[in-house]
Amino acid sequence: MNDAHPATVTFRYALLGILLFLFCAGENLYAEPVHAGFLYDSFGLTLAPGGHRTEILGPSYYSEQKDTQYTWAVPVLTLAHVEDPSIQYEEFDWLYPVLTYDRFGVEYRWQFFQLFSFAGGTNQDETGTRRFTLFPIYFQQRGTLPEQNYTAVVPFGGTLKHRLFRDEIDFVLFPFYAKTIKKDVVTYNMPYPFFHLRHGDGLHGWQAWPITGHEHKVDTLSTNVDGEVTIIGGHDSRFVLWPFYTQSTNDTDTNNPFWQQATIPFYSIYRSKLRDSTSWGWPIGVTHSIDREKKYTEWDAPWPLVEFSHGSKITKRVWPFFNQSHNQFLEDDWYLWPVYKYNRLHSPPVDRDRTRILFFLYSSINEKSLDDGRVFHRQDFLPFYNYRHELNGNERLQILSILEPFFPNNKSIERDYSPLWSLWVSQHNPKTGARSQSLLWNLYRHESAPQVKKTSLLFGLFQYESTLTGKHWRVCYIPFGKRNAPPAEPSPRH
């Protein structure tokens, strides 16, 4: 009686299988590409003629060569690296998006959770810079020009340049003191955001929020890229007990100056040459708007839950029961939101629509080029499948699609994670006539092209190939059948 532990027996059989595989394969491992999926497989890329891919132990490892781009990945560790020397491009992911590295030319960036990052490269003025960020605590930049350097330690003090949507930020014991610069506007906050003084080109203002505040800007002139002088309209705004009372006049001395006043929650008024809007009981009351520029009239009670409009835009909406809205270019319909939702954009040269059910449960995208008739189609049914028909005609179907519906067209998700659950992959290249199907990471694989068919099954223990030279197969890597000489081409007539 054999009293060996079940784990020991399993290990023995696994070892025996590997030895049998090596014995059967023999020198064929080196004579030509080996098809032993799921253990090992090497094959050409269906959708990228001339490309090549190698897979080892299913989703454990793969490498891929496509034109000048080389990729290797270990999906079980969510580890991947891509490099294309022809364009000086490099990318590295680990547990994406936890740790990533991107380089294009001399520009590079390392980041960990978008909180800890190193970055560097060359600015528009051809000067080099290096950045280090421990968000939101520490910010540092060093460059070849001393005026580009900065250091900031939050909340103690420092300087930031061209960060956080500002040209420059200086602060001490934030939020007690901060100075920000954006274009010509300088704002002093003491403390932020309750009290500030602001000045700029023709502008001055102050606020003691939420008590009161006032800002005034006169009309100024600006020269555009074509050398034409244009008027930048001024404005005058004030508030008292924000948001109870606000009033502003904007874009003065322009073609469409507008005036706004609101006493919340009683009313809100907007008046201009092109549009009038009045709300009673804002924001949950009734709003009436007349848009003379776009030629439509609208009633909301309250916006955006209930809306009816007519004219160039027609809308009927009672959230969450139904919505029907369209104009010359756009259409937006939904019923029992978010059960069913449909959007369409018809704006030459593109006609695009999307249908969704329960957000990401089901999604179908159709896009057509009105210039040449090319069609793009993508369909996702979470978590069952993902299908794509590209503009060049290439088709790809993947069975099990877990993250792809949430992050469509995310190359890192497709490269790092998709191989883990791609139980079935089918591809078709209409230009070359090539097709391929793979089940369980090439445990079964079938390829076909004009005049060529290949099938591999059960770690390559059974293989079949049909070409112009004949039909032949392998069983346990032992070849059967014989190859015939390819038919000779007819000689030219004299």
N, C-alpha and C positions, 0 to 999 in steps of 0.2 A: 504494500500500500504506500502510496506517495503522500507524505504528510507535509510537503513543501507549502510555504505560505503563498496565498494567491498572488501577492505582489511579486514574489520571486518567480512564480510560473509565468506571469505576464512579461516580466523582464526577459526571461529566457526565450519566449516566443518572439519578442520584439528583436532581440539580438539575432536569433535564427533568421528572421525575415530580412534583416539588413545584410547578413552574410549571403543569403540566397540571392538578394538583389545584386550585390557586388559580383558574385560568381556568374550569374546569368548575363550581366552587362559586359563583363570582361573588358576587352580593349575597345568596345564600342563607345565607352564613355569618352574616349578621346578621338575616335575616328570621325564622328559627326555629331550634330546636336542631339542631346539626350532628351527623351520625353518620358519622364518618370513621375509625372504629377500624382500625388501631391508632394512627393519627396523632392523632386527636382524637375524643372522644365525650362527649356530654352526655345524661343520661337520669335518669329517676326511680328511686327505690329500691324494689325489689320487697318487701323485708321491713319497710320503714318507710314506709307511705303518707304522701305529702306531702313526703318527703325527696328530695334531688337530689344527683347526683354528676357530676363532670367529670373525665375522664382525658385526659392528653396524653402521647403517645409511650409507650403501654403502661404499664409499671411505673415510668416516669420521674417522673410527677407525678400526683397526684389531689387533688381537694378535694371535701368532702362536707358537706351541710347536713342535719341530722336534728333536727327540732323546734327547740330553741334552741341546739343544740350544733353548732359548726362545726369541721371538721377539714381540715387540709391536710397533705400528706406528700410526700416525695421518696424513695420506697423504694430507688432505686439508691444513695442516699447514707445510707440508714437514718435519715432525718430526718423528724420528725413533730411536729405541734402540734395540740392540742385545746383548745377554749375553750367554756365555757357561762356566759355572763354572768348567767343567771337564778339560778344557784346559786353564783356567784362561784368557779367552778372553772376551773383551767387546768393543762395538762400539756404538757411538751416532752421529746422523746427525741432523742438523737443516738447512733448506734451502740449502741442499747440492749443491755445495761444499763450501758454505759460512762459515759454522761452523761445525767442525767435531771433534770427540774425539775417539782415538783408544788406546786400552790397550791390551798387550799380556804379561802375567806374571807381571813382575815389570816394563816393558817398557811401556811408555804412551806418548801421544802427543795430545795437544789441539791446534787447529789452526783456525784462522779467516781470510778468503780470502788468505791463504798462506802468509799473511803479518805479522800477529800478532799471535805468537805461544808460548806455553809452552811445554817442553818435558823433559823426565827424564828416568832413569833406571840404568842398570848396564852395565859397559863396559866389554871387554874381560878379563881384569885383575881383575874382580869382584869388582871394585870400583864404587860407585854410583855417578851419575852426574845429574844436573838439568840445563836446558837451557831455556833462555827467548830471544825471537827475535821480534823486531819491524822492519821488513825488509823495506828498506835497511838502516835504521838509527841507530838502537841500537842492539848490540849482547852481550849476557852475558852467561857465564857458571860457575857453582859452583859445586865442587865435593869434595870427601873425601881426594883427593890428591891435595895439593896446586898448584903443577905444572900444573894441568889440568885447573885451573881457568883462565878466561880471561874476559875482558870487552872492548868493542869497540863502539865509538860514531862517526858515519860518518857525516861530513868529518874531524872532529877535531883530532881524534887520538885513538889509542888502539891496541889491539891484538886479532887475531882470530886464533883458532887452529882446524885443520881438518874441515875447512869450505871452500866453493867456490873452490873445487878441489885443495886445497893447504894444506900442512901439517901445515904451520904456515904463518900468515900475520901480519906484524907490519907496521903501517902507522902513519904519522903526517900531518895534513892539506892536506889530499888526494885531488888531485893527485900529490901534490908537492913532497911528499916523501913516498915511500912504499918499504918494504922489504918482499920478499916471499921466502918460502922454500918448495921445493917438492922433497922428497927423499934426495939426496945428493946435489941438485942444489940450490944455493942461488942467488937471483937476487935482485939488488938494482935499484929502479926506481926513477929518479930525473929530471923532473917530469914524471909520467906515462902517455902515453907509449912512450914518445919521446926519452928519454935517459935512458940507463940502463948499469950496469956492472954486469957480471954473472961469477960465479965460481962454481966448483964442482969437483967430482972425475975425475982428468985428463982433466978438462974442464975449459976454460976461454973464455970470449967474451965481446963485448961491442957494443953499437949502438947509433947513433945520428939520429934517424928516422925522416924524410925519406931520409936524406942526404947520410949516409953511415953506414956500420956496418960490424963486422967480429966476427966469433965464431969458436973455434978450440977445438976438443976433441980427445985425444989419445985413443988407444985401452985399455980396462980394462978387468979384470977378475971378474967373478961372480960365486957363488956356488948355484946350484938349489936345490930343495927340496929333490932330490935323492942323494945329496952330490957330484954331478958331477960339475967340473969346466968348465965353458963356456966362450967364448970370446964375449964381448960387443963391437961391431965395433965402431970405431971412426968416426968423420966427420969434415969437414972444409967447412964453408959457409961464403959468403960475399954478400953484395948488395951495389949498388950505385944508388942514385936517385930512390929508390924503388917506383913502381915495374919495372922501366925501365930496370935495369940490375941486375940479380941475378945469382949466381953460387954456386954449392955445390958438394962436394964429400962425400958419405955416406957409412956406413957399411964397412969401410976399414978392411982388413985382415979377411973378412968373405967369405963364399962361393958365395956370390952374391953382391959385391960392385957395387954401381951405381953412375953415374955422371949426373948432370943436369946443364943446362945453358939456360937463357932466356933473350932476349932483346925485351921487349914489346914495340910496337905491331908487331915487325918484325918476330921473330922466337922464338921457344922453343925446346930444345933438351933434350932427356933422353936416356942414354946409360947404359946397364948392360949386364951381361952374359946371363940373361934369357929374357930380353925384350929391344927393341929399339923403340923409338917413336920420331917423328919429326913433328913440327907444323910450318906452314908458315902463317903469318898474324894472330897469336894467339891473342884473343880467337875466332875470327869470320872467320878465314881462313880455311885452309885444314890441316888435321892431318893424318899421316900414322903411324901405329903401327904394330910391329911384336912381338908376344908373343911366345917365343920358349918353355916356360914352359907349357903353356896351349894349345899350338899348334893352334893358329889362327892368321889371318891377318885382319887388320881393317883400313877402310878409313872413315874419318869424315869431313864434309864440310858444316857448322861447327858442332862440337860436342856441345850438344847432339841432335841438331835438325835434322841433316842428318847423317846417319851412315849405312855403309855396311861392313859386315865382313863374312869371311868364314873360315872353319876349324872346330875345336872342338866347336866353337861358331858360329852360323849363325844368322845374323841380317840384316834386311831390314827395314829402318826407314826413313820416311820423315814426320816430325812433321808439322802440327797436323793431317795429312791425314791418315797415317797408320804406323803400327809397327808390325813386325814379328821377334821374337827373341827366340832362344832356344839353349840349350846345353844338356848334358847328363842328368842333373837333373832338370833344370829350363826351363819354357816356359813363355813368356810375349808377348801378342798380344793386340793391340788396333786399333780401326778405328774411325776416326773423333774424336780424343781425346777431351773431356772425354766422348763422347757419349757411346762408348762400350769399355770395358777393361776386359781382361782375363789373369789370372796368374795361374801357376801350379808348384808344387814342388813334384817331384817323387824321394824320397830319403829314401829307406827302413830304418826303418819299417813304414814309413808314406807316403801316397799319398794324397796330398791336392790340391784343386783347388778352385778358386774364380772367379765369373763373376759379373761385376758391370756395371750399366748403369747410366750415369750422376752422378758419385760419389756415393751418398747415396740414390738416388731415388729407385734403385733396387739393391739388393746384394744377391748372392747365394753362400754359402760355402759348399763344400763337403770334408770330411776328412775320410780316410779309414786306418785302422790298417792292414798292410800286414801280421802281425803275426797271429792274431786271426779273421780277417775279420770284426771286429766291425766297424760301420759306424756312423759318426756324420754329420748332415746336418742342416744348418741354412739358412733361407730365410727371407729377409726384403723387404717390398714394402711400401715406405714412402708415406703417413702416414697411410696406410690402414691395414697392418697386419705384424705380426712377427711369424715365425714358427721355432720350434727347434725339432730336433730328436737327442737325446743324445746317447753317446756311449753305455749306459746301456739299450737302447731301448725306454726310456721314450719319449713321444711326448707332445708338448704343442703348441697350436695355440691361438694367441691373436689378436683380431680385434681392430684396432686403435693402432698404434705404432708410437709415435711422436718423442721421444728422443732416443729410443732403437737403431735405425739404426746408429746413430752417435756415440753411446757408447756401442758397443756390449760387453757382459759379464761384464758390470759394475753393481755390486750387489747393489750399492746405488741407481742408477737410477731405477732399477727394484723394489727395496723395497720401495723407498720413493715416486716415481712419477708414475710408471706404473699403480697402482690401480686407479688413477684419471681418466684415459681415457680407461681403459680396459672394453669396452662395452660387449665383448663376449670373454670367455675363455673356451677352450676345452682342456682336458688332457687325456692321456692314459698311463697306466702302463701295459706293456705286461707280466711282470713277475707275477703280481697278477690278471691280467684280468680286473682291475678296470678302469672305464671311468667316466668322469664328464664333464658337460657343464653348463655354467653360462651365463645368459643374464642380462644386466643392474644390476650388483652387486647383483645377486641372486634373482632379481625379478622373474626370472624363473631359476630353478636349477634342473638338472637331474643327478643322479648317478646310475651307474650299476656296478655290480661285479658278479662273478659266484653265482647264486642262490639268488641274491638280486638286486632289482630295487627300486629307490626312485625318486619321482618327487614332487617339491614344486612350487607353482605359486601364484602370486599376494599377497605378504606379508604373505605367508603361509595360506591364506584363503582356498586354495585347496591344499591337499597333498595326494599322493598316494604311497603305498609301497607294494611290492610283495616279500615275503620271503618263506622259507620252511614251515613256520607256516600258510601261506595263504596270501590272498590279502585283504587289508583294506585301507581305505581312511578317510580323515577328511575334513569337510566343516565348515568353521568358527571355526576350532579347535574342532568340535564335531565329535567324532569317529564313523565310520560306519564299518560294517563288523566285523568279529570275527577272532581271532587267533586260529589256530588248533595246537594241540600238534605236535612237530616234529616227523617224522617217527622213530620208534624204530629200533635200529640196530639189525640185526639177531644174535641170541645167538650162541655161538660156539658149534660145534658138538663134541660129546664125542665118 
